[in-house]
Amino acid sequence: MDEYAALEAWKTVVGATRVEPMDRVHNPIWKVTGEDGRQWVLKHLPEWPPGVGPVEEYRVLCYLQAGGLPVAVPVVTDDGLIAYNADNLSTDPNEKQPTGPHAYALLPLLPNDPELHESPELAHTIGTGIGQLDRMLADCPWHVTSFTDDPAPDILGDDYAKLPPELRELVDPLRDQLWAALTDLPTQLTHGDCNVGNILVHNGEVTGYIDLDHLPHSPRVRDLGVYLASRLLDQIIDGDPDAMAAVLRHYVAGYHSTHPLTEREQAAVIPLLLTTLVGGADWCLHGWVPDPTGYQRNLRAIEWITSRYDQLVSAAAP
């Protein structure tokens, strides 16, 4: 099935369209433009993690939208479905659930700026936006029997030994410290993939939260750590990581202003940032598709952090 055939499921919504492929992460997506200029995203649906599926995500998105957050709620098909051609919408608390090889969703296209520049004001705005998201997820009335994302054992546990020596040599001196910082933190329902590509920003404002198809239970400051790790990866090759370091405390202060953190949670931000990069390096080596370039980028970011770790921990304190 191709994208045009899939769009027939929303024919009365989109009418005649122009379809353009967008940058792919793991699943293909297309920008769909109608004759009247309205735009959507057609997304080939992923395999959902344990405890989450299209129905759970839809309920959470409707709750967030009702609370005033800009989220991309799937457009119902002409047949009254939230996904097209999905032969499985069930959820299993223990196993991943594929929706089928030709399942699609149509989502509104939310405004987003392709390039962001570090500033105290923007850092505070983004931190505030992530805090607002996590605050609402913490109070979400829809029960999501999701998986647990526990970065200490998941990233620094048994699989840590599989990582290349060059990486472990950087992290080993901090491993015990990282484990202690990330153990027994307060947990809640979180975004789970809160990276730069999934927190949309336009004209200095947060304009969208997308790809909420993970929804794990995690340390509540985990989303902020994931966002900062992805932000650093964007800066580490051609950007200015020192510019990001200079505004770290503004990200944390923004988050804290809307979803208050304990001192211990504030101190866990940089440990979470670092372990996220370690997990990213592992994924680049052992994930679905090997990504040597991605591994090297994560390695450079890890080297950058570990060479100034204490300085960054201090810089992140609001």
Secondary structure, DSSP 8 states (H G I E B T S, - for coil): --HHHHHGGGHHHH-SEEEEE---SSS-EEEEEETTS-EEEEEE---B-TT--HHHHHHHHHHHHHTT--B------TTS-SSBS-S-----SSS-B---TT-EEEEE-----S-----HHHHHHHHHHHHHHHHHHHT--S-----B--HHHHHHSGGGGGS-HHHHHHHGGGHHHHHHHHTT--EEE--S---GGGEEEETTEEEEE-------EEETTHHHHHHHHHHHHHHHTTS-HHHHHHTHHHHHHHHHHHS---HHHHHTHHHHHHHHHHHHHHHHHHSSS--HHHHHHHHHHHHHHHTTHHHHHHHT--
